[in-house]
Amino acid sequence: MLKYMFFINLINYNSFIWIIQYAFYTVIIKINGGNFVNMYKLLALDLDGTLLKNDKTISDKTFKAIEKARQKGVKVVLATGRPANGIKYYIDYLNLDSDDEFAITFNGSAVQTLKSGKLLFEKSLSGKDLKYLYKISRDFNVHIHAFDSTDYCITPVKNKFSELEANINRIALKEVDFDSYLDNDKIIKVLLVEEKEKLDYVEKNLPRHVYEKYSVMRSSPIFLEFLEPNTNKSTGIKYLSEILNIKREEIICMGDAGNDIHMIKYAGLGVAMENAFENVKLAADYVTKSNEEDGVAHVIEKFILNE
């Protein structure tokens, strides 16, 4: 039998709405003779700092919880800043290698099927944007890398931050001249990369028109990302949920970093990890345990499996 475990946070309107929804479903459960009715149909999971432990593995407990959620008919979707090649190992590990399964990649710039990699939705920047942001990187004296239509992570000067990106995603890092790109060449996303303190300064001092020209988000302390304007993880979530005929209030989104805020705010239940940035926690309806403490499994058990 469900117990009333939540108190209304009058400061957080989203939390208030979520509690009302939860109470409604509790009434439905009682009318249904105490049988649990799952109100969530889609679970969108960020990878790094959320689904993955610090060593980039998925715990057995989290794996089993995801399996149980899928058995209940919940669509589990990886929503990540990584390219598709960067999540292939986890797709296979979670048995999601099917064209009935989907991923949101490049922070919402793409939605694709997981077996064939067919693109259902894509938004991109251009070579002109790349050269413009390259100039900004030189103005602030920070490193830069990007993803184009190849399978490489590209950078004008190899550096430890770009090497880390390539290693995490299990792709090659290629040194190229950014000024050689044509204005209409396809660029998926661009990142300014540097130590946290230096990126903090860049983020605070970027000209206002840069924020108007691009979607700018902090995906980690050392990565500041630039996407096509009005593009973020919620863009991909919205597109995919409409295809699957899933309502906004039937979605759980979980994350830990600045690039997760939009989808956390969009979801029926937006969840931040205990290890999340403080602004992510403020945006969330619920704060779960950390990625090292099976925070994803905790949410699945509490809100999907009713355990």
Secondary structure as UniProt FT lines:
FT   TURN            10..11
FT   HELIX           13..31
FT   TURN            32..34
FT   STRAND          42..45
FT   TURN            49..51
FT   TURN            54..55
FT   HELIX           60..71
FT   TURN            72..73
FT   STRAND          75..79
FT   HELIX           84..87
FT   HELIX           88..93
FT   TURN            94..95
FT   TURN            99..100
FT   STRAND          102..105
FT   HELIX           106..108
FT   STRAND          110..113
FT   STRAND          119..122
FT   STRAND          125..126
FT   HELIX           127..140
FT   STRAND          143..148
FT   STRAND          153..155
FT   HELIX           160..169
FT   STRAND          173..175
FT   HELIX           178..180
FT   TURN            183..184
FT   STRAND          186..193
FT   HELIX           196..205
FT   HELIX           208..213
FT   STRAND          215..220
FT   TURN            221..222
FT   STRAND          223..227
FT   TURN            229..230
FT   HELIX           233..243
FT   TURN            244..245
FT   HELIX           248..250
FT   STRAND          251..255
FT   HELIX           258..260
FT   HELIX           261..266
FT   STRAND          269..272
FT   TURN            274..275
FT   HELIX           278..283
FT   STRAND          286..287
FT   HELIX           291..293
FT   HELIX           295..299
FT   HELIX           300..304
//
